[in-house]
């Protein structure tokens, strides 16, 4: 079950509540009776282990960049498929 975050508009109390997807959201603060609203926060969903594109199938340059600092290089090179297309274009220009 997901954990939802709520904040009271009256007293400012913050709380985390475990609820089912189909449960009604909290509307009143348990402390002061004020209006509660649901907060939107960052997900804690992380893909770990093998079997994902980034860990198993990405290009070697991409893997190195992700392992070093977790970001992609700004001057990333095209994949092998893109190089083949560039070579064909160069050949057709040279032949004509």
C-alpha positions as CSV (number, residue, x, y, z in Angstrom):
1,X,0.0,0.0,0.0
2,X,1.3,3.5,-0.8
3,X,2.2,6.1,1.7
4,X,0.5,9.4,1.2
5,X,1.6,12.7,2.7
6,X,-0.9,15.3,4.1
7,X,-0.5,18.8,5.5
8,X,-3.1,20.7,7.5
9,X,-3.9,24.1,6.1
10,X,-4.9,25.4,9.6
11,X,-2.1,24.2,12.0
12,X,0.5,23.1,9.5
13,X,0.8,19.6,10.8
14,X,2.5,17.2,8.4
15,X,1.7,13.4,8.5
16,X,2.3,10.3,6.4
17,X,-0.6,7.9,6.1
18,X,-0.6,4.3,4.6
19,X,-3.8,4.0,2.5
20,X,-5.2,1.8,-0.2
21,X,-5.6,3.3,-3.6
22,X,-9.4,3.3,-3.3
23,X,-9.5,4.8,0.2
24,X,-10.9,8.3,0.5
25,X,-8.2,11.0,1.1
26,X,-8.1,12.6,4.6
27,X,-10.1,15.8,4.8
28,X,-9.9,16.9,8.4
29,X,-6.9,17.3,10.7
30,X,-6.9,14.8,13.6
31,X,-5.4,17.5,15.9
32,X,-7.2,20.8,15.1
33,X,-10.1,19.7,12.8
34,X,-8.7,22.0,10.0
35,X,-8.7,21.1,6.3
36,X,-6.0,18.6,5.2
37,X,-4.6,18.5,1.6
38,X,-2.6,15.8,0.0
39,X,1.0,16.7,-0.9
40,X,2.7,15.6,-4.1
41,X,6.2,14.3,-3.5
42,X,9.0,12.5,-5.3
43,X,8.6,8.8,-5.9
44,X,10.9,6.3,-4.2
45,X,10.6,3.9,-7.2
46,X,14.1,2.8,-8.3
47,X,15.0,0.1,-10.9
48,X,17.8,-2.0,-9.3
49,X,19.6,-5.1,-10.4
50,X,20.1,-6.4,-13.9
51,X,17.7,-6.8,-16.8
52,X,17.1,-3.1,-17.4
53,X,18.2,-1.2,-20.5
54,X,20.6,1.1,-18.6
55,X,22.4,-1.8,-16.9
56,X,22.5,-4.4,-19.6
57,X,21.9,-3.1,-23.1
58,X,23.1,0.5,-23.2
59,X,26.2,1.5,-25.2
60,X,29.6,1.1,-23.4
61,X,30.0,4.9,-23.3
62,X,26.6,5.4,-21.7
63,X,27.4,2.7,-19.1
64,X,30.7,4.3,-18.2
65,X,29.1,7.7,-17.8
66,X,26.3,6.3,-15.6
67,X,28.8,4.4,-13.4
68,X,31.1,7.4,-13.0
69,X,28.7,10.1,-11.9
70,X,25.1,9.0,-12.7
71,X,24.7,11.4,-15.6
72,X,25.1,11.2,-19.3
73,X,27.9,13.0,-21.0
74,X,26.9,16.2,-22.8
75,X,28.8,15.3,-25.9
76,X,27.4,11.8,-26.3
77,X,28.2,10.1,-29.6
78,X,25.5,8.6,-31.8
79,X,24.9,4.8,-31.6
80,X,26.3,2.4,-34.1
81,X,23.1,2.5,-36.2
82,X,23.5,6.3,-36.6
83,X,27.1,5.8,-37.7
84,X,26.1,3.4,-40.5
85,X,23.6,6.0,-41.8
86,X,26.3,8.7,-41.8
87,X,28.7,6.4,-43.7
88,X,26.1,5.7,-46.4
89,X,25.5,9.4,-46.9
90,X,29.2,10.0,-47.2
91,X,29.6,7.2,-49.8
92,X,26.8,8.5,-52.0
93,X,28.2,12.0,-52.0
94,X,31.7,10.6,-52.9
95,X,30.3,8.5,-55.8
96,X,28.5,11.4,-57.5
